[in-house]
Amino acid sequence: MLLTSPLFLLSLPLAAFALPFQPRAAESDKIAIGFYTGWHSDDVPLTSVSWDKYNTMIYAFATTTPDVQTLSLNGSDGSVLPEFVKQAHAHGVSAHISVGGWSGSKYFSSHFQSAENRTAFANTVLDFLNEYNLDGVDFDWEYPGVQGVGCNVVNANDTANFLAFLQEFRAAVSGKKITISATTPLLPFRDANGQPLTDVSEFAKVLDFISIMNYDVNGPWSPRLGPNAPLQDSCADTAYQFGSAATAVKAWRAAGFPLKKTVLGVPSYGHSYYVTPSDAFANNTKDLAPYPPFSKSKTPLGDGWDNTTSVDACGVTQPSGGTWNLRGLVAGGWLSADGKPAQGIYYSYDNCSRTPYLYNENSQVMISYDNAESYAAKGRFIEELGLRGFSLWESGGDYNDILLSAIKGTFN
């Protein structure tokens, strides 16, 4: 057992999941989701996708606009979307669209505030699904009732309005075999007082599943370097407990969301930090220290998908994100082609969070990421709790299916 919590001892049968068309025979009854990002289509062409290892693929993103009757594919290479759907269906895979995202959630609040707007936006989304022959939609609102990116429209009634929209949209697609899902934070959506909902059972009635974003739990904004995607954090110092897969699933379940409709979001990327050798190593050894301090003045440049600077959805210039996908760690010499640490790179595996770390003493860069071992641990967690499955953000960040194969290999 990975966890000692009573929640971890639960084992529930999975309900049959009604996909919107007849898919190919799956290797297991779990839903295996990969997010495909249109802006990386040059590096990760559709021909390179391991279609046979997924049963659902989600194209990211269609974004909200000031016009409630319009969705935008700007920045996501919308010209690829038709071929994405064609390839998915040719391989018996459900093709979904994700609406929103960190940079694309700006107008959800205003679109959902009035009954008139909710109806108009429901029609907009349905027309989009019909236009591209899509099988489902993922609403990735980051985050209802919380600012998210700095220029998002925010309203205290965001969550209630979101539910009202989903109820109307569910009624609108009745009989159309459309899957409706939502990508969610670790804790349930906020109520009008800014607190996590204690009852999400009405959301469970209208959503086929939620995908919990168990990543970015720690990052350059954190007080100390910590795991990007911890499986659990119960044995960490309380000062460094910011959530985990275990606490997230427990919170959503306690609020009334079924385990059989809960998908665990897993990342192909991690965060990098500048850490001096005196802080990186523990007790005058070459063993990596847990939760070391790091430089707050600057963030290392990440892999080839990272930018030295960028401009966010609000027009604000942002520095390097310092993110490294698994494919970038191989290309950058951190890992060998089999996913093992390269020569000269220090490595540790935290048995509490079930996540690995890399450190280059020469560059003084430390990276929290995910590897085959941590993905296998997450897969066992999904299997033993009877969760619906996993969603990999993003599929193109994997390398030779090291992560994908590891998590799928744990399913019965």
N, C-alpha and C positions, 0 to 999 in steps of 0.2 A: 504493500500500500504506500502511496506517496503522501497521503494526508491522514491525520488521525481524527479530523472533524467528523461528527456523525453524518454531515451532509455527504462526505466523500464515500460513505458506506452504502449510500442509496444505489439501487440498481433497478431502473424502471424500463419496461419494454417500450420500444419506439413505435409510435403510431404510424400507420401508412401515410406517406406524404404525397398529396395529390399534385403531381407536376402537370403543367398545362398541355403537354402533348406526350405521346408514348415515347419515353426515352429508351436508350439501349439498356440492356441488363447491367446493373451495377455490381461492383465487386462486393459491396456491403449495403446495408440499408441506411447508412449514414449519408447525409448530404455533404458533398465535397465541392466547395465553392472556390473559384479563383477570380480575383479582380483583375481585369485587363485594362490598362491605362492607355488611352488613345495617343497621348503625347509621347509615349515610348515605343510607338509602333515601328519606327525605323530600326531601333535596336532589337526589338522583340517582335518580329513579323508574325502574323497569324499562323504561318506554316510551322513555326517553332513551338506552338502551344501543345502541351501534352493532353490533347482533348480526351484521350481514353482514360485519363486518371481523374477527370472531373465529371460531375453530372450537372453542374450549374456554373455558368460563367457570367460575370457582371461587368458591363462596360462602364467605365468611369471617365468623365461625369457629364451629365446634362445639368446645367446650372440654372438657377432662378434668375429672372431679369425683372426690371421695373414693371414690365407689362405682364399681367397675370395670364395673358393668353399666349405667352411665348416661353419656350425653353431654349437655351443656347448650348451649342456644342463647341463654341470658341475655346481654343486651348486643348481640346481633346481629339483633334483630327477627325471631325465628324465624317469625313469621306471614307473612313475605315469601317464605320459602324455597319453599313449594309453587308459588307463581306464578313464581318464578325458574326452577324446573325446567320448568314449562309453557311459558314464553316461550322458553327455550333450545331445547327440543325443537321448538317450532313454527318456529324459524329454522334447524333442522338443526345446532344447536350442542350439544356434549357438556356436560352439567351435572355438576360435581364439588363436593364439600364439602372444605374445609380443616379439619383437626382439629388444634387446638393454638394456635399463635401465641404471641407474647411473654407475654401474660397468661393463656394457656390451657394451658400445658405442664406445670403444676405436678405432675400425678400420672402422667405418662408413666413415670417411673422405677419407681415402685411397681407400676404396672400391668404392667410387663414383667419384674419381678424373678423371678417364679416361673412355672413351666409352667402351673400352674392359672390364674393371673391372665392370662397371655398368651392362653390359650384363651378365657377369659371375655370379655376385651376384643375379641378377634377377632370373637366372636359379637355383641358390642355394636355394633361398627362395621358389620358386615354387616347386622344388623337395621335400623340407621339408614339405610343405603343403600337397602335394600328398601322401608322405610317411605316414603321420599321419592322413590323411583324415580330415584335418582342413578346416574350412569354411571362415577363414579370417586371416589377419595379421595386427598387430599394430606395427608401427615403432616408437619406443620410443628412439629417439636420444637426449641425454642430453649432450651438446646442440650444434646445428650446428653453427660453427663460434666462439664458446666460449669454453674455456678449459674444463669445466665440471670437472670430476675427473682428478687429476693432470697429468696423462700420456696419455690423449686422443690425438690422432692425430688431428690437427686443420689446416684449410686452409681458407683463406679469401673468397674463392668461395664455401664454404661448402653448403650454402643454394641453390645457383644456381645449383650445382651438385646434390643436394638432389632432387630438382624439376625434373631435367633431368632423374634421376633414376626412380622417381615415374611415370613419363610419359611413360617411357619404360616398367615399370612393369605393368602399367594399360593396355597397349597394349598387353603385353604378356599373361594376364589373361582374355582377352576379350572372352566372351562366356563361361567362366569357373565358373561363379557365386561365385567369391571370393570377400569378403569385404576387402577394404583397408582403414586403418585409421592411424592416427598419434597422439601420446601423445605430447602435446606442453607446452611451458612455458606460463606465463601470457601475455607476449607481443609477437607479430609476430616474426618469425625467423629473424635473423640479416642479413643485406646486406653486401656487400664487405667492407663497411666502418664501420661496427660494429653497425649500427643503425637498429632499427626495420623496416621491410619492410612496405611500405605504400600501396602496392598492392599485395595481396596474392590470387587474383582471379584465377591464373593458378593452384595453389594448390587445390582450391575448385573444379576444373574440374576433378581432378584425385583422390581425396580422398572422400570416402563416408561420413566421419565425422572426426573431431578432438576432442580430449578430453583434455581440458585445466586443467593443474595441479594447482588447487587452494588450495595448501597446501605448507608448508615450506615457507610461506611468512615471518614469523618471526621464529627465532630459537636461539640457543646459540651464533650464530654469530652476532645477532642484537644488537643495542646500548641499547635498553630497552626490557623488557619482553612484548611481544605483541601477538596478535592472530595468531595461526597457519594457520587458513583457514578463513579469514574474508570475509563476504558476501559483505561488503562495508567498506570504510575507509574515506569517504568524510568528516565526522565530527570529525575525529581524528586530532591532531596537525599535521601540514604539515611535521614536522620532523619525524613522525612515519607513513607516508603514503608510503608503499612499494608495494601497489597493492592489489587487491581484485577481487572477482568474477565479480563484476559490472564493474570495470575498465578494466579487461581482456576481457570480452565479448564485451565491447564497442570498445576496440582497434582492436580486430580481425574483428569485423563487419565493422568498419570504413575503414579497409584495404581491404574489399571486400569478407570476408568469411561469408556465409549465416548463420543466426541464426538457420535455420532448419537443418543445418549440424554441429551444435556446441553442444558438450556434456560437462557438467560441471563435472570435477573430484573432488570427495569429499573424505576426509580421515577418517579412523576409528581410527586414532592415534593423539596424541598431544605431545608437548614438555614440559619437566620439568626443573625447575631452582631453585637454592638456593636464597631465598629472606629473609632478616631479617624482624622480625615483625615490626620494625620501618618503613620499606619501604613498607611492604605488606599492612598495614592498613592506611586508609586515615583520616587525621585530628583528631587523637586521638580517633577514633571510631574502631569498628570491621568490618567496611565495607572495602572490598578489593579495593586498589587503582589501577587506570588504569595506564598501562605502567610503572610499578615500575622498579628501577634499580635492578640488580641481580649480583651474584658473577661471575666474569669472570675467576676465577682461577680454578674452577672445575665444572663439570656437575653431577647432581645426576644420580645414576643408575636407569634405567627405569624398565619396567616390565620383565617377564620371557623371552621375545623374545629379550631383549636388551643384550648387552655384556659388561663385564667390560672393555675389550679392543678387538680390532679386527684389521685385516690387510686388507687394501683396495686393489683394483685391481692393484694398482701401487706398492704394497709391502710395503706400509707405514703403520705403526701402528697407529691406531686411538683410542681415549678414548671412554668411554661410550657415547652413543648417547642421553641418557636420554628420550627415547620415551616410551610412554604408550598407548597401544591400549585400547579400551573400555573394552574388555574382561579382560585385565590386571588390569584395575582400579577396576573392581569388585573383581577379585581374590586377589588383593592387599589391599582390605579394604577401598579404597577411595569411592567406590560407593556400594550401596546395589543392590540386584539382579534386582530391577526394574529400575536401572539407576539413582536413586536419591542419593544425597550426603549422605555418612554415618555419623553417629553421631560423633561429634567432628571435622568434616571437614567443613571449611568455604567455601562458595560458592558465586559466583556472575555471573551475566549475563550481558554482555556488549551490550547495545541496539544499539550501532553504528556498531560494527563489526558483531553483531548477533552471538556471541560465548561465551561460559561459561569458568569459571576459578574455580579451586579448590586450597585450601591452608591448609596445616597441620602446625600449629604453632609450634608443638613440633619438627618436623624434619626440619622445615623452608623450605619446598619444595612447590612450586607453579606450577600448571600445566594448560596450555592452551590446550583445547581439543574440541571435538564436542559431543553433546548429542542430544536427540530427538527433543528438541526445536530448536536447530540450524539447524538440518537436515530438519525440517519442513519449516523453513524459506528459506533454499536453494531450497527446492522443490517448494515452491510458486514462487520463483524467476524464476525457470526453466519453470513453467507452464505459468506464465504471459508473459514472453518474447517469448514463443514458441520455446524454445531450444529443441534440439533433445532428451535430456534425461540426465542421470547421469552415472558416472563410479565410483565405490566404491573401493578405495585402502585401505586396501585389505579386501575382504569379510570375511576372517577368523578372522579379528580383531574386528568385531562386537560381541555383546553378546545377544543371544536370539532374534536376528533380531530387536533390539531396534532402531538402526539407519535406517536399510533398510525399516522397516515398517513405520517409521516416514516420510521418503522422498516420498515413494510410496503413502502414504495416502493423499498427497496433490494433486495428479493428478486426473483430471476429468476422 
